[in-house]
Amino acid sequence: MPNSRDFSGLWIALITPFRGDAVDHPALARLVQHYAAAGVSGFVACGSTGEAAALDKTEQLAVLDTVLKAAGTVPVVMGVSGYHMGQTLAWYKELALRPVDGLLVSAPHYIRPAQTGLVQWFTALADASDKPLLIYDIPYRTGVIMSLETLLTLAEHPNIQAIKDCAGDAGKTQALVADGRLQVLTGEDGLIFNTLAMGGAGAISACAHVCTEQFAQVIRCLQNGDLPGARTLWQPLVPLVTAAFAEPNPAVIKAVLAHQGLIQGGLRLPMVAASGGATERLLAVLERVTTA
């Protein structure tokens, strides 16, 4: 029988800290413990914000194990991507042996399959384990748009329980929320207010590495129907989101976390360090938000 999970609330799409060219596991554990104490709903390890494409499989497993240990009782979801069915299926099954609460799976990148191919791809993975599967719909990275019909077809599978919605299609988002079978979590930080106001379940956020409590409060207000309160909290966060994504993610977020002494600021090629101007702009916005 499938394991039903609640994926609502604020989830952190974790960065992967590096010390030199190696993963900095002590810093990663401290980050997870820090955000767990801030009351986040869960963590996503080895997503795009975590530079998973720059980590080999051994490193990804080690990152996952560090996050699981540091998170304690806070749920953890692991990112999965690929375009070779056999290899991706084997990796999916290996990850499912860990005590993860779900697996976040993107469409095969570069291939640009037909909608029937997408249905078969996600169904094969969902059949492989009783771990909940979360669809990662992010066409600007994968090159393929998942149609509403495809997503509603996949929602029939008992193991497919949520979606990280980065498609930027308000009509599709609203239709998924209205359908009710998938919990809709926005993966676009700038759409947190909109998605939750529509009735979405939550957010998987990179920006919430900073101002974590404020992002969580926005979501709680919207879940409780306090639209004016949420709007007041949300307005100062809008320029923060803009500043955080002024350069390719997670460069600016990492630079600010390094400034705060939480990590070293390294990235792996082809990612490069944020410019000084981008870092200063986010720090300035962050100061305004935290002193308001």
Buried (B, 14 or more C-beta within 10 A) or exposed (E): EBEEBBBBBBBBBBBBBBEEEEBBBEBBBBBBBBBBEBBBBBBBBBBBBBBBBBBEEEBBBBBBEBBBEBBEEBBBBBBBBBBEEEEBBEBBEEBBEBEBBBBBBBBBBEBBBEBEBBBEBBBEBBEBBEBBBBBBBBBEBBBBBBEBEBBBBBBEBBBBBBBBBBBBBEEBBBBBBEEEBBBBBBBBBBBBBBBBBBBBBBBBBBBBBBBBBBBBBBBBBBBEEBEEBBBEBBEBBBBBBBBBBBBEBBBBBBBBBBBEEBBBBBBBEEBEBBBEEBBBBBBEBBEEBEEE
